[in-house]
Amino acid sequence: MPQIKPDSTIKEYQQFVHEVYGLQNARYFSLQDMLNNIERFTTRALKGIRKGDAQKTKLNLMISLSWFISMMNQLHIDIEEEVWKRFPYMCSYCAHCPCVCKAKKIQARQKVVIDNKKRPVTMEDFQKMFSNIYPASTRTLDHAGVHLAEEMGEIAESILIYRGSHQDEGFKNVILECADFISCLMGVCNSLEINLAKEISKEFSQNCHVCKKAPCQCNFAQIMQFKS
């Protein structure tokens, strides 16, 4: 029986999503459908930010992440591994922790050096890592939300380009944009002081958060009509 706990790793969460939602995802949803659902719930989370509704933002971030992880499973991307390669306890652009891009006006991407001794273990550890790289105190919640929206658009663009060319280089860019999306989603959580792993473990404590089954037994209409 799959189970997600507050101290689960991102890999374990990805496996949980596969076991709970993999069957229905394979039956009902294409890559474009997955992307549409990520956008659907990300924009609802952003609406929660605009309206000052932290609960709405939190719930929709969790559901958006679930769809995002479903897409990672469909593309066979180990997102924990890719996030670590992109952000090895430092900003992916200036290669510092905390980020100094703005303070030093960094104009070119710097080479990051991976030290696996610093690698976070749990999902909560990764969120803390992003809090150290991009402290919430250095930007507003609105700014964090805008950055998340920007990365959502860049994922969509990278997938559109990849699907049009089917080139390996295009797929590599999809992976980079997906790692950036995780950093921004966790950045919003840090701004709202949301422990993402803890909230996920509560929301999905009984498998699918709607039908409570594993595998999920929601039909297509139930999935598409879900209100959050």
N, C-alpha and C positions, 0 to 999 in steps of 0.2 A: 504493500500500500504506500503510495507516494506521500511524503509529508514535508512541509517547509517549516523551518524553525527560525527563531531570531538569530541564531548563530550559523545559519546555513551559508554556504559559499554561493557565488554567482553560478558556478557550474552545477551545483545541486539544484538551484532554482531553475536553471535551464532544463535539467532533466525532469523536474517536477512538471513544468509546463508541457514538456513532450508527453509525459505519461497521462496527464489530465486532459489536454486539449489536442494532442497530436492527431487522433482519429478524426474528429470533427473538422479540424483545420484541413486535413488532406482531402476530405470529402467535399467541403464547401468553399474553400478559399484559395484563390490564386495569389501570386506575389503582389499583384496590384491591389487585390482585395485587402491583403494584410496591411499594405501601406496606407490604404484608405482608412482602415480602422485605427491605425496608429495616429494618423492625422485627426481623425474624428474625436478621439479621447484626449489627445494633446491639446487641441483647441478648446475643448470643454474645461480642461485644467487651466488654461490661460484665461478663460472667461471667469473662472473662480478667482483668479488673481485680480482681475479688473474689478470684480464685485466685492472684493474683500472677504470671500468665503473660503476660508482655509480648509474646511471639511470637503467641500466640492473639489477643490484643487487636489487635495490628497487622494481622494478616491479615484479621480480621473487619471492622475499620474500613475497609480498602481495598475489600472486597467490598460492604459497606454503601454506601460512597460510589459505587461503580459502579452499584448499583441506584438510588441517589438521582439520579445524573446521568441514568440512563435515564428516570426519572420526569420530570426537567426537560425532556428531549427530547420526551417524550410531551405535556407541557403547553406546549411551545414557550416555555420560560422561559430567557432568557440569564442563567444564575446568576452568572457573573462580574460582569456589569453590575449585577445586583441586590445582590450582596454589597457592591460598592463604594458604591452609593447608600445602603445601610443603615449601613455602617461606613467612612466616608471618612477613614480613619486616626484614628478616635476612637470611643469607646464610643457606641453608638446611643442610650443613655439619658442619660448625664451630659454627653456631647459633650466628653470629655477624653481625652487619651492621656498617661500611663496612666489607666485608669478610676479615678474618685474616688467612685463611688456609695456605697460602704460607709463611707469615711472622712468624707465630707461629708453622709451620710444624705440623698441626693438623693431627693425625694419626687415629683417630676414630670419627665416626659421633656423634655429640653432640645432646642432646635433645633440640628441639625448643619449645618455649613457645608462644602460640598464644594470642595476645592482639588485640581483634577486634576493639578497638578504633583507631588503626593505619591502619586499612584496607583501601586500596585504593578504590575509587569508579569507576572512568572511566578507559577505556583502557589506556589513556594517563597517568593517575595516576599510573597504574601498571608499565608502562614503566619507569616512574620517580623512582618508588621504586627500580626497577632493576638497574637503574643508580646509586642509592645510595648504594645498596648492592655490586655491581660489577662495580666500576667506570671505564669508558672507558679509563681514563688516566693511569690505571694500567696495560693495555695490548694493544697489537697492533691489528689492524683490522684483519691481517692474523691469529692471535691467536684466535680471536673471531670466525672467519670463521671455523677454524679447530675444535673448540669446538662444533659449530653447526653441522658440519659433523659427529662428534663423537656421538652426541645425536641422529642424524637421524639413525645411525647404531644401536644404542641401542634400539630405538623404534622398528625397524624392527626385531631385535633379540627377544625382549620381546613378540611381536605379534606372531612370529613364534613358540615360546615356548608355549604361551597360546593356540594357535590353535591346537597344538599337544597334549596338556594335558587337556584343558578345566577345569582347576582348578582355584578356586577363588583366590588363592594366586598369580597365574600367571596374572590374570586380574588386581589385585592390583598393580603389578609391571608395567604393561602397563600404568596405570594411572600415576605412579610416573615418568616414562620416558617421558610421554607426557607433564607433568608439566615442566620437565627439558628442553624439546624442546622449549617451549614458552620462558623460561628464556634466552636461547641461541639466539633465533631469535630476541628477543628484545635487547639482548646484541649487536648483529651486527648492529641493527638500531641505538643504542646509539653511537657506534663507528663511524657511518656515519652521525650522527646528523640528523637522519630521524625521524620525528614525525609520527609514524606508523598510529595512529588513524586518523590524518589529511589526510594523503595520501590515506588511505583506503576510507575515505569519498569522496574524489575526484574521485578515480578510479571507485568506485561503486555507483556514485551519481545517475546513471540512471539504477539501478538494475544490471542485468548481465552486466559485462564490455564489452562483445562482442555483444550480440544481443539486449541489452538494455531492455529486457523484464523481467517481474516477474509473474509467474515462468519463468525461463530460457527456451528458445525454441531452443537452439543450438542442432543439432543432434550429434550423436556419432562421426562421421567423423570430424565435425567442432571442437569439443572439443579436439580430439586427435591430430589434425593437427595445433592447435593454436601455433603460434610462438611468442616468447617473447624475 
